[in-house]
Amino acid sequence: MAESSVFSMNHQVNYYECDPSGHISLSTLIALIILSSEKQNAELGVDEHTTLKMGGGWVIIDYEAHFNKEWPRESDVIQLQTQVLAYNKFFVVRQFMILNAAGEQIGEIKGLFVYMDLTKRRMAKIPAAIMAPYAEKSTIRLPKVARPDKVKLDDNWQSSQYQVRYFDIDYNGHVNNAKYFDWMLDTLDHEFLKNHQIVGLRMNYEHEVRPQTTVVSQSLGPQKNDQQIVTQHKIMVGDDECATATITWK
């Protein structure tokens, strides 16, 4: 197998995967890139069933995304590409590319994943058998995945409250990571969402959100910052900051 092998899958955007702006939703796009990584794992014989038998699973910690073209619309055919950039004892950095039908890059996303012991609910050493099918060798230094701005809560933040539902939970026993984006963006003005497009994203997951809890989604902005429109986001459970994000728009 060649080093840094790239897995590709095509997807035609369905109407129910789009938001009112007519473009694919952020949560759907995140779900699709994760699907592409799962399909690559399956192709190599190390899918989620394999990791579950070993008592573990992959959990996302950070996303960094950049978009330079219009987001896909209903019926558009997109190609999702993914590859492992690097890994060490506990973490893997993946790259995801989103291309349009003409082969032009719409966006790039990097993700930092940790291997978790699902019984002890803490990170664990990645079993050698899981990474063996990949040609990449373990490394000490991983490519950087940029994190959100550190912004303190004050009276200028908007908030909405949500109850975690049964169908928000995935097989790892916590809220599916794509769901956080729906909570975050729902606090913003709907006209703003319909008339603006995400061009940059930095997100960090700090604590997992468990079933039957109440989350509070906090947002600040939009604000103009160095010729960019920026919003800040936090997902809270009680006093715990479970996830944060900095999103830039145009």
Disulfide bonds with the S-S distance in Angstrom:
none
